[in-house]
Amino acid sequence: MNVIGKVTVLPRLPEAIVRLEELAYNMYWSWTPRAQELYSILDEGVWNRFQHNPVRTMLEVSAERLTQVASDPAYLERYAAVMADFDAYMGKKDTWATQHAAELGQGGNGVAYFSMEYAYHECLPIYSGGLGVLAGDHCKSASDLGLPFTAVGMLFHQGYFTQLFNKDGWQQESYDQLDLTTLPIRLARTPAGDEARVSVRISGRDIVLRVWTLQVGRIRVLLLDSNVPENSEDDRKLTARLYGGNQELRIQQYLLLGVGGVRALRVMNVQASVYHMNEGHAAFMVLERIREEVARGQDFRTATESVAAATLFTTHTPVPAGNDAYPYDLTDKYLGEWPAQLATSRDELYELARQEQYWDNHWVPSFSMSVFALRMSRAANGVSELHGEVSRGLWNFLYQGAEPEEVPIGHVTNGAHNLTFLAQEYRDLFAGVLPSDWTERLEDRTMWEAVRDIPDASLAGTKRRMKVQMIDFVRASVTRQLERNGASAAEVAATESLLDPDALTIGFARRFATYKRATLLFRDKARLAKIVNDPQRPVQFVFAGKAHPADNPGKAFIQEIYRTAQEPEFRGKIVILENYDMNVARHLVQGVDVWMNNPRRPLEASGTSGMKASFNGAPNFSVLDGWWREGYDGKNGWPIGDEREYADLNLQDDADSFSLYRTLEDDIVPLYYGLDDEGQSHGWLDSVRQAIITVNPEFSMQRQVIDYTQKYYLTLNTRSHAVQANSDALARDIGGWKSWIRQQWPHTSLQASAQLPASVQPGERVSISAQVNPAGINESDLRVEAVLKRGEHIIRVPLEGKGQGRYETSIPLDESGLYSIGVRMMPEHENLSSEFELGLLKWA
């Protein structure tokens, strides 16, 4: 038939269970297994077939079945318990935020969080990997903590992609059109009751965006959708696929997210005092916010300061592919109308995003989304301690003359939403020893020590049950794959013995970017075969992961693992699952004995999959990169390789693979199989407990969002109010001051001299003097300082102005060692967010 439209008619639920609909439209159920059971009980087959979607499940279940459960005392008891917990959660007033961040909830203050992708649950596939999981988890914990928080994203109506393996193990992608009316989302309504729509003008055409709302506990998510009749066929496809297409598609998607997202907030009357960009994809949000300020009568520079004062940028990757940059001709095509709207010039706008890129054998300027995000934020962070260090080095060129450690990029180490990934069996186990309010105190390190009181037999029994569940899931998945590819009956039957629940089982599931080195395990197959096939102490591996559709080297890694798993010595001992998603991830992290991760250090910004495994008692076995560099304590898992970088990548792979095999053979396998007279492995269970105790609090998303609130949200809230007070008086002052400084800076000069004997005794002093030509800049607006480096240690000593551009100081050298001494000057203003904010430094 020719379909002209669709409408979803929800079932008329019996009064006794009428609130199933309300619960289905709040993602609270996605981290509450008992709530999910209310829907799976209706029809487990339907529940599993439609990606555990409660809305779709209710649509497919018969009225007779609904009537039946509505009169079942056992079901009604479950229903009442879930709804009581839901009401208590939604109605809680004394949240962490009301106690520790009350100012964020006053006078319309709040956080607006922008991300290109979100992973809340497998039934809403608008995510590709870790970035989306992190964003979804961030929202969930913002809800848990009671933050005034609104998220903005895109509703991709074909999602990312469904991953299938053909007979040769090559990844194939399929895109299925989502039926939006069967998802747990609703069309947004403005405060006046109208359907929420906004438009964004791109290259001379107006693109209409429909706004959908997703309720995530106590917070709301606004999702933008261009697939509406008012748009052309091409424009309707702009929100078809996540990370599909070429640069032209991506820059248009980013404009829709940034510009359309701000307009969606406005039409929904959502106020925010802090704007958080989760990766550079969202950087165009500042264009619309500056335009709003200019429309209110501010000049471009004042508007820029006002907007940046309220903006935080989180960078997630040091890999170039994760930092979009566009040639100026392409930028002109899509941003050509913006300079006039912002009352500025093309050069002044583009300078905020300028990065030299090596294209076509020469260096050319580009419009970098990450540079733009950094320039237009007054706070920025990486996602682990090491990633913060790497990011400061990566973006050091924006702060010429600053030492890498002085670059104003901090870090908040990522976490994961414990309750989303923690199996109900472990929740029940923990509830026996933890306080009754433990789910509200997940970041409390001391509380988790009580896990040591769990008896060995109880802990071991829970781990085994979860492993059996995972193996059943793996067997079912491989069976479906074989049947689809026309395998023989014998091959299908062999899946019944796939994996051994008594064997040490190691999991690896990641995005298959090549730097994550998914095939490192196979560098020495002969040695691996001995490990896997030890008759007394066998080891088995489960892999999963998607490669980007355009990443053929990543697909080749998948195929290599697939083919290796078919070789006789590895058959049944190594498995790779297709269609890695949140459902696969949950089964793996809840069931494996050990989680393995071996990226090429230092390219793993953080990683979070291993955290989720340790929530469920799986120690990590990983390269000391990202979060594991901070998480490893010597007892909660094992390192792969050394804490160092290599110039020769082949040498690095050799060293890390050698470490991987040796640690398996000498440490992990003996510990796992070391049993006492009672058949228990106390040593192994000690490492399991240590993983649970150390990782659950320190790498909880609750801890992460608290860190963001205390380090950034509260600070930016205060700063934005100060800068915007009195009709942006301070913003105007800072903007004008910066303009004057930048104009005069090329004309300044600095000369310095020092009385430096060849050697001195500790405690002796050296005299340093400098002569400055300030080029009309007030000397009170300049900081002249001596910088002493002794190894990695930096000492900064200001020089005292003596008039007429002359500066002096005398510095004691208290410790022995070799010192390097220099003199530099920089602009100084008491209201800068960082002394390096302008990125202007001049060395003598």
N, C-alpha and C positions, 0 to 999 in steps of 0.2 A: 504494500500500500504506500501511497505518498503521504508521508507524515508532515503535518503542518505545525505540530506542537505536541507537548507532553504535559501531563498534569499528574501529580501524585495524590492519591486519595488514601490517607492514613486510615487504618482500621479504627472502628469505634471500640475502644477498649472497655471491658467490663469495669464497673466502678471500683471493684476491689483492687484492680491493678492499673488504674487509669494513669498513674504517674510514670509508668514505663516510658511514655512519650516524652515527658519532661526530661527524664534522665537520659534518654537516647540522644537528646540534643545538647548535652553538656558532656564534654570530653572527660569529665571526672571519672566516668566509667572506664576510660582507657588505662588508668593506673589503679583500678579497683577490681581485682579478679572476681570478688563476690558479686559485684554488679554485673560483670560480663556473664556470669553464670545464669542470671535471670533471663537472659536472651538465648543463651545456648541451650538451656533446658527446653525452650519452646520448640526448637527443632535443630538438633546438633548438625545435621547434614546441611541445612540451609545456612546456619551460622558459619560453618567452615567454607561453604561454597562461595559465599559473598564476603570474604575477607573479614569476617567477624564484625560486620556492620549491623548495629542494633536497629537502625531505621529500616534497612532492607529486610532484615529478618522479620520484623513485625509486618512488613508488607506481604511477605511470602507465606506467613503462617496462617492457617485457616481460622475462621471465627470459632469453629468448634473447639480447636485446640486452645485458643485464648480463654474460652468459657471453661474449659476443663481445668486449666491451671488456676483460674480465678476461684475455683472451689476446692483446690488442693491445699489442705492445712499446712503441709510441709513447705510447699512453694510460698504460701502467704507468709509463713514465718520468716523465710529467707528474704522475701520482698520487704517486710516490715523492718528487718534489721538493716538492710541496705539503705532504705529510705531514711531511717533514723540517723544513720551515719552521714548521709548526704546532707540532710537538713542541718545537722550539727556543724558540718564543714562550711556550708554556705552561710550559715547564720552567725558564725564566730565573729565576735567584735574585738576581742583583745588579742589581735594577731601580733606577730613580730613587728610588722611595719607600724602599727599604732603605738607600740612601745618604744621603738628605736628610730623611726623615720617619719614621725607624725607630720612634719612640715611638708612632706611630699604629697600629703593628701589635703592640704589646705588651699583654699582659693583657686581651685582649678589646676593646681600643680599636679604633675604626674609625669610618667615616662611614656614616650612614644617610641616603639621599638620596630625598626624596619629590617626585614630580611627577605632575600629572594626565595628562600625555600624554608619549609617547616615540616618536621616529621612528628606528628602527634600519634598516628596509628596507621597500620597498613591499609585500612579501608579508605584513607584519604591520601593517595600517593602523590603528593606535591613536594616531594623531597628526592634527593639523589643519594645523600650519604651523611657524613659526619656533621657538616655545617647545618643541615636541616634538623638532624636529631638534636644538636646542641640548641638550636633556636626553639624547637618545640619544647625541650626540657626547660629552657629558660622561662618560657611562658608558664609552664606548669608550676615551677617553684615560685615565680612571681605571684601566682594565685595562692599557693600554700602559705606564703609569707604575708599575704594581704596587701601587696603593693598596689598603689593606683597606677595601672599599667595597661596600655593598649598596644597590641601588635598589629602590624600592617604587612601584607604580603600579596601574592598573586594566586589566583585560582586557575591552575593549568588544567584544562579540561581533557587533555590526554595524559596528564601526569608526566612522569619521567618515562620509563619504558619497562615492559615486561621482558625479562631476560630468559631466553631458551637456548639450550645447547643442541646442535644437530648431531648426527651420528659421529662426526669427527671431532666433536668437542669445541666447535667454533661458536662463539656467542652470536646469537641472532636477536634482533630487537623487534618487538611488536608494540604498537601503540593502540590502546583501546580508548574509545570515547567514554568519559565518565558520564553517568546519568546524574546530573547535579541534584535532581529532585529526590534522589534516594540516598543522598549523603547527609551526615549530621550537621548540615549548615542550613541557614535560612537567609532569605533576601533581607537586606538591611532596610530599615525604615528610619527616616529622619524623625527628629522630635515632633514634627508636625504630622507625621504619619504617612508621608509620601515615600515611594520607593527611592532609595538612595542611588543617585547617579552623578557622575562627574565627567568632565571631558578634558582631554589633553590635546593641544595642537602640536602636531609633528609634521614638519616639511609641508606646511601650508594646508593641512587637512586636520579636521577635528575628529578625534577618536573618543567615542563614548565608552565609559566604563561603568558596568553595573557593580554594585558593592554587595557582598555577602557577609554575613556575620557567623562566626564560629565561637561558641561559648566554651572556654577552657576553665572549668572551676569558677572562680570569682572574676576572672578577667575575660576581655573580649578581643577577638581577632577580626580585623577587617580584611577581606580578600577581594581583589580586583579582577574583573572578568570583562574582556573586550568582545566576547562572542555574543553580540547582540545584533538584532536586525538593522539598526541604524548604521552600522559600520560596513565597509566594503569587505569582500571575501578575504582579501589579504590581511586587513586589519583585524578581522575576527580571529585570525590565526595567531595573532601576536601573543595571546595567552593560551596557545594550544599546548606547547611543549616546554618543559624546563630544560635549559641549556642545550637547546637544539639550534640548528641553523648557523648562520655566519655572523660576522661582526655587525652587519647592518641590523639584523634581527635583535641582537643582544643590546645594542645601544638604544633601540626603540623600547625594548622591554624595560630597560633601566629607567628611561624617562617615564614610562607608565608607573613603575613602582615608586619612584621618588616624587615626581610632580603629582601624579594621580593619587598617591598615598596621602600626601599632605592635604590635598583637596577633599579626600574622603574623610579625614579627621575633621575638617572644617564643617562639611555638610552634616556630619553626625554630631557636631557640637562637642567634640572631644578636645579638651584643653591639655596642654603639656608644657612643662617648663624645662624638660630634658628630652633631647632627641638622640636615640642610640642607633648608629648605623652598624649593623652586623655584616661586615665586609663591605668592600668598595662598591658593590652592586647598587647600594642605596644612596650613593653620594649625590645624585641629582635632587634629592629632597631639599638641599640647600638653595637650589635655584628658585624654587617656588617660595620658600620662606623669605629669601631676599626680595623677590618680586613683591611679596605682600608688604614688606617694610618700605620699599620704594613707592608703592601705591599709596602708602600712608604719609608720604612726604619726605622720607629720609633719602639722603644721598647714598650712593652705592657703598662707599667706604664705611659709613656709619651702619648701614644695614648689614654689611658683612660682619662687622664686629658684634653686632647684636645677635645675629644668627649663630655665629661660631661660638659665642659664649655659652650657649646651651647645648652644644653638640659633642657627643662622644663617638669615637671611631674605634671599632675592634677589627684588627687585621688578623687573618687566620692562616696565611700561608706565605712562606718565602719563595715558593715556586713561581716562576714568571707566568705560567699559564693561569695562575690564580689571581693575577693582577692585570685587569684589562687596560689596554691603552689603544687610542685611535689616532690615525693620521689626521692632520688638520683638515684635509679636504673632506674626509668623511664626517668629522666633527662639524664642519661648516654646514653640511647638508642637514644635520639634525639639530644643531644648536644655533643656526644662523639667525633666528629671530630673537634669541635671548638677550644679547647685549643691549638692544634697544629697550627691551622690557625692564632691564635692570639699570638703565640709565648709566651705562658704562660703555667702554670700547671693547671690541673683540680682543685686542691685545691684553687689556687689563684682566679680562675674564680668563682668557686662556693661560695667562701667566700663573694663575692660581693652580693650574693642573699640569704645567709644563714638565716633561721629562724627555731627555734625549734618548732615542731608541735607535738601535742598529738595524736598519731595514735596507734591503737591496744594496748591500755593500757600502753604505755610508750612514752617518749619523744624522738623524732628522728629529725635529721636535714632535712630540706627540701629546695628546690629551690623556693623561693617566688618571683613571678613576681613583686609584689609591692615593696618588699625590694630591688630587683635589680633596679627597676625604681628610687627609692629614692637614692640609692648609686651612680647611674650613671647620676644623674641630679645635677645641681648647683642651681636650684630653684624648689620649689614644693609648691603646694597650694591645699587647700580644696575648696569647692564650696559654702560655706556660712560662716558667722562669727562663728556660733556655731560649724559647721563641722570642721573649722580650729582648734578650741579648742579641739574637740573630736579627731581629727587626731594627734594632738601633743601628746595627752595622749596615743593614740593607738600605735604610733611608738616611744614612749619615750625610749623603750629598745634599740633602735639603737644608742642612745646618752646617754649611762650610766653615771649617775652623774649629768646630766643636769636636771633642773627643767622642768616640762612639758611646761610651757610657754616659755621656751628658745629653744625648739626644732624648727629647721629652716623650718617650714612649715607655709606658710601664708594662705591667702584666697582671692578669688575673688568670690563674690556672683553671682550666676547664673542669667541670664536674659533669655528673649525669644524674638524672632524676631517679633516685633509688627505687621508688615504688613502681615506676613504669617497668623496670627490668627485674625486680626482685620477685621470685616465684612465691606463690601463696604458701607453699610448704615451708619455705625459709621464714616467711613472716610469722607463721604459726610457731615455728621453732624459736625464733627470737622473742616472741611475745611471752614465752615462758620464763625468760630471765631478765628482760628489759622492762623499764617502767611503763605504766599504762599509756603515757603520752609520748612514747618513743618515736612515733612517726612525725611528731612535730618538733623533735629535737635531733634530727638526723645528723647535724653538724657537731653534736656534743661528743667529743673524743672520749671523755671519761666514762660516759654512759656505756659505750660499746665494750668496755673491759669486762662487763658481765657475761659476754659471750663465752668467756673461758669456763663458765660454770655449766655449759651444755655438756652432758655426758658424751663420751666418745661414741657409744653405740647409737645414740640419737642422731648425732651429726653424721656419722658414717651411713646410717640408714637413709637419711634424707638425701644425701649426695647420691647414693646408689639409685634411689627411686627416680630422681631427676635425670640421671644418666640413662636409665631405661626408657623414660619418656622421650628423651632426645633421640635415642637410637630408633625407637619406633617411628618418630617423625622423619628421620633420615631415610629409613627403609621405605616408607610410604612415598616420599618425595622422589627417590630414585626409581621406584616402581613406575610412577606416573611418567617419568621421563623416558624410561625404556619402552613402555607401551606406546607412547606417542611416536617414538622413532622406529617402531616395528621390530623390536627385539624378539628373539625366540622365547618360547615358553620356558625353556631351561634357564635362560639368562634372567628372566623375570623372577622365576622361582628362587634363584640364587640370592636374591635380595633378602630372603628370610633369614639368612645367616650373616648378613652384612654387619660388620662391627661386633665386637664382643664386649658385653657389659662389665666383664671382669678385667679387661685390659686398660692400661693407662691410655686415656683419650685426650688428645691435644687439639684445640680449636684454633683456627685462623680465619677471620672473616673481615674483609676490608674492601674499600674501593680499590680497584686493581690499577692504580697509577703505578708506573714502573718503579718510581723511587721507593715504593713500599716493599719491593723485592719479594713478591709472593713465592717465587721459585727458589729462593736461597736454600731451602731445605734439600733441594735435589742436586746440589753442586757436586756431591760425592754419592752417587746412587748405590755403589757397592757397600759403603759404610752405612748408609741409611737402611739398606736391605737387612743387614745384620741386626740393627736396632729394632726394626719392625718385626722381624721374624724370630726373635729370641724365644725359644719354646717355653722357658720358665717366666720370662718377663717381657711379654709382647707390648708394643706401642702402636697406636693407631692415630690417624690424623683426619680431621674433618675441615674442609675448606669451603668458603663461599665468598662471593664478591662480584661486583659488576665493573666492567670497564666502560668508559665513555664511548658512545657509538663511533666516534671518530678516532679512537685510540687503538689502532691496530697492534702496536707493541703490547698494550695491556691485554688485548684479546689473545695474543700469542701466549702470554703467561697462563691464562686460563686453559688454553688448549694443551699446553705442556703438562699441566697438572692433571687434566682429564686423561691424556694419553698415558701418563705415568701410572695412573690409577688402574689402567687396563693391563699393565704388564703383570706377568704371572707372580712375581715376587711381591707385588704390592696390591694385587686384587683382593678386595674385601678389607684391606687395612688402611687404604687411603681413599677418601671420597671427596668429590667436589659437588656441591649442591647448586642448582640453578635458581635464578630469580631471588637473589639476596634482597630481603626487605626486613621490616621490623619484626615480622612474625618469625622468619628464619633466625634473625639475630637473637630474639628472646629464647628460642629453644636452645641455641648453641651456648649462650652465656650462662644459661641455667643448668646445662647438663654436662659440659666438659669438665675434665679434671684440671687442666692447665690451659691458660690462654697464651698463645704465642704471637709475637709481633716483632718484625725485624726490618724496619725502615732504614734507609740510608741516612744516618745521622749527619747533619743536624736539620734535615728537611721535614721531619715530622713535627709540625707546630705543637700539637698536643696529643691527639688521639683520645678516644674515650671508650672504645669497645672493651679494652682490658679492665677498665674500672667496673663495668657492668658485670663482667665475669667474676671479679673479686667480691662484688656485692653478694654473689651467690657461692662464695667459698672456693673459687678457682684461683690459685696463685698465678701470677704473671711470669712469663718467661720472655724477656723483651730487651731490645737495644735500649741503652740509657739515653733516650731521647724523649722529647715531649714531656708528658706527665710522669712517666715512669722514672725519669731522672730524679724527680722529687719524691715519688711514691715508694721507691725501693728502699727497704730498711735493713736488708741482710737476712731477714727471716720470713718475709711475706712473698717470696718469689725468687727469681734468679735473673741475673743480667746476661745479655748476649754481647760479647765483645767488650772493648774498653771505652772509657769516657774520653774519646778523642776523635778528631777528624783526620781524613786521609786525602792526600793530593791525588793518589793513584786509586781510582775506584775499583779496579780489579783486585788490587791488594787489599782494599777494605772488605770486599766480598769474600776473599779467601780467609782473611782473619776472622771475620764474623761467622762464617760457616764452620770453621774449625772450632771456634768457641761454642757454637750451637751444638755440634755433635758431642764434644767432650763433656759439656755440662749435662746433656741428656744421659750419657753413659755413666758418668762418675757421680752425679748428684741426684738428678730428678728420679731416674728409674730405680736406683737402689732405695731411695727414701720411700717411694710409693709402694714398693713391694716388700719393705721391711716389716714383717708381722711379729707380734709377740705371741705368747702361749695362748692368749684368748682370741687370736685371729684378728687383732686390731693393729693398725699402724699408728701408734701414738705420735711418732715423729712427723708423719705425713699430716695427721689431723692437727698438729700444732701449727704447721705452716698454713693450713686451711683457716684455722681460727685467726691467725695473725693477719691474713689477707682480709678477712671480714672486718676485723677490729680496726685496722689501719686505713683501709680504703673507703669503707662506708661513710665515715664522717668527713675525712679530709677531702674526698673527691665527690661529695654529694653536691648536687646542683643547688641545694639550699645554701651550702657554704659559699658557692660561687656567686649566687645572686646577692647574698649578704655582702660579700666583698665588693661587688659592683656598686651596691648602694652606699656603702661606707666610704669607698675610695673615690667614687665618681659621681653617682647620682646626687647625693646630698651636696657635694662640693659645687657641681655645675648648677644645681638649683639655686644655691646662694649667689654664685657668680652671675648667672643670667639675670636675676632680679636686680643685682647691683648695677650691672652694665646697662640694663634697660630702664632703670628708674629715671624719673624726671624727663620723660620724653627722650630717652636714650642719650642723656647728657654725657655719661661716661663713655658710651660707645662712640659718640661724636668726637670726644676728646681724644680717645685712643686712635680712632681712624685718622683724624687730622694729624696727630703726632707721628704716626707711622708713615703717612704720606710725605711729611717733611723730612723725616729721617732717611727714607729711601731715596728721596731726591738728592739729598746732600751727601749721602754716604760715599759715593764714588770719589768725592772731592776731599774726603778726610785722609789724613796720613798719620802714621805712628812710627816713631823711631825709639830705640831703647838701647841702653848699655848697662853692663854689670861689671862690678869689680870682683873678678873671679880668680883667686889664686889656684894653682894647680891642685892643691889639696888643702884641707882644713881639718881641724879637730872638731869632734862633736860638740855642739853648743856655740861654735863661732858663727858669726853673722856675715852675710854677703849683702852688699848695697846694690840696689837696682834703681835706675832712673829712666824716665821716658819723656819724650817730647811729642805732643799731640797738636796737629792742625785740625781743629774741630769743624772747619768749613761752615761756621755759623751756628752749629749745634751747641746748645747750652752745655757747659761742662758738667752740670748737674744731671744731664741726660746721658752721660757716658760713664761706663765703668771701665777703668784701666786696672789690670791685674797681672801679677806674675803667676805663672803656672809652673810648678815643679813636678816632674815625674820621676819616681823612684820605683823601677819595675812597673808593676801594674797600679801602684798607688799614686794618686794625684793630689797635690796640695795647691790650693788657690789662695793667694794673698793679695788683697787690694792695694794699689798704690795711692798714696795721699796726694791730692792736688795742692800744688804750691802757687798756683796762679800763672797766667800767661801760657797755659798749655803744658806746664812742667809738672811731672809727677815723680814721687820718690817713695822708696820703702827700704827697710832693712830686715832681712829674714834670717832667723836662726836655723842652722842645720843641725838638728838634734840627734839624728840617727846616722850611723855610718852607711855608706853605699854610694852608688853612682847616680848623680842627679842630672836630669836634663832640664834646662831652665829656659822659659820663653816668656814673652810679654804680649798681651793681646788687649783689645778693647772691644766693647760691644755696647749697643744702645741699652739704656736702663730706664724703666718706667715702673712705678710701684704697682700698677694695675694690670701688668701682663700676667698671663696664666703660667708662663715659664720665662725665665730670663733669656732663653734661646728662641722665643716665639717668632721673632722676625727672621731668624736664620742668618743674621748679619754679624759676622765677627771679622776682625782684622788683626793679624799678627804683625808684630814689629819685624 
